[in-house]
Amino acid sequence: MNVQLLVFAVLAVTSVATALAMIFARNAVHGVLFMVGNFAAVALLYVLLGSPFLAAVQILVYAGAIMVLFLFVVMLMGPEPAPLWEHIPGQRPFALLFGLLLAAGLIVAVNVEKLTGVPGMMTQEVLERLGQPTALAQTLFERYVLPFEVTSLLLLIGMIGAVVLAKREKHELPAEQASREGGTE
Amino acid sequence: MIVPVSYYLVLGAILFSIGVTGVLLRRNAIMVFMSIELMLNAVNLSFVAMSRALDSLDGQVFVFFVMTVAAAEVAVGLALIVAIFRSLGSADVDDAHVLRG
């Protein structure tokens, strides 16, 4: 058994196990931590696939920024007040059944021997010569420069949206603070 | 490529299905949201695997954009969850039925 296949097997088992642990985690903080493990395993798979730059971005953006944001919100809300499932009768068995059916269907659909698609120019030799981040930057800033600029607009809209949603209205102030403000007027 | 690309695609399919199961199973909005992130991640893995198999970097550029959209989505989505939690006192998706017709 060669080393790459062994590494792939270990990472695949890790990512599936952490994903399963995440969806069955009773405590949301545990779920977030399992998710960080899953993102790390997928980042290592990116390294195995020959794109170390995306692996670094995955760790920085997903495991770093996004999961920390999740952790903040979980901490903000405190422990879960109610049971996590069984609001609809039979929800759990049906969810598992449909999940398994979807997995079976996707695996059959995806596990094709012959790939269709036109092979590109970026063979491993070209990537070795250019360096993978350089080649990725060339693709991003030449062919996909307009989507790249539109992305900045999307991030701006997301930022404004988050600020507007998180803003407290005047009448929503906590009672103590509101009465204090009323007293000074 | 020593590991066949279909292995990566199968792994992506399994992770995506786990994400869908999580959305169906959980009633806590944060866990539902994390399952959606898991699905995005599974698709990213398929993108990178196909990009490697087809000797093209377009798939990796798409992963870049998916990550950006995911970051923006998380910022707005978590702000929404916090706003709902503040007004209802719960992050359960079944409790947020004010808009139900």
Interface residues (C-beta under 8 A of the other chain):
Chain A: N2 Q4 L5 F8 A12 S15 V16 A19 L20 M22 I23 A25 A28 G31 V32 M35 N38 F39 V42 L45 Y46 L48 L49 G50 S51 L54 V57 Q58 V61 Y62 A65 I66 L69 F70 V73 V74 L76 M77 E80 P81 A82 L84 W85 H87 Q91 R92 F94 A95 L96 F98 G99 L100 L102 A103 L106 I107 A109 V110 N111 V112 E113 L115 G117 V118 P119 G120 M121 M122 T123 Q124 A135 L136 T139 L140 R143 Y144 P147 T151 L154 L155 I157 G158 M159 G161 A162 L165 A166 E172
Chain B: I2 V3 V5 S6 Y7 Y8 L9 V10 L11 G12 A13 I14 L15 F16 S17 I18 G19 V20 T21 G22 L24 L25 R26 R27 N28 I30 M31 F33 M34 S35 E37 L38 N41 N44 L45 S46 V48 A49 M50 S51 R52 A53 L54 D55 S56 L57 D58 Q60 V61 V63 F64 F65 M67 T68 V69 A70 A71 A72 E73 V74 A75 V76 L78 A79 L80 I81 V82 A83 F85 R86 S90 A91 D92 D94
